[in-house]
Amino acid sequence: MLSANKKLIIFDTTMRDGELTPNVQMNLQNKISIAKVLEEMGVGIIEVGYPGHNKKDFEEIHNISKLIKNSTICGLASSNLNEINMVAEAIKPAKRGRTNAYNSAINSKPKLLEKQVLKTIKDSISLVRNFCIVWVLEKEMQI
């Protein structure tokens, strides 16, 4: 239970995760409609897509960023610096923008030394911080 002085922030991934469902595709108008409903409901963070992986997601995030004023618009990026830059560019028009970054080096390159993995994390988080508030999804990882 939340105490009276704590705030619950909902991070919605319906648009990004929803398109991972077989036979589900959303166009820009679908995503705008969903984003408006989520904003009306008071959802704090709306993750729209993965712009470094998909040009369609870049355009959708960029366009939705222009329309939504009360919720934070978010894009997903791995620790690849080009992906982080793509999110930053996509959310540029947003009143509130955020990058949801994950470390792609840990699972894809198991032979990397711990120092190399930590350097990748540090470099990607440092870049993300230049653009917006950081959300890192890493289990049991303290930076």
Disulfide bonds with the S-S distance in Angstrom:
none
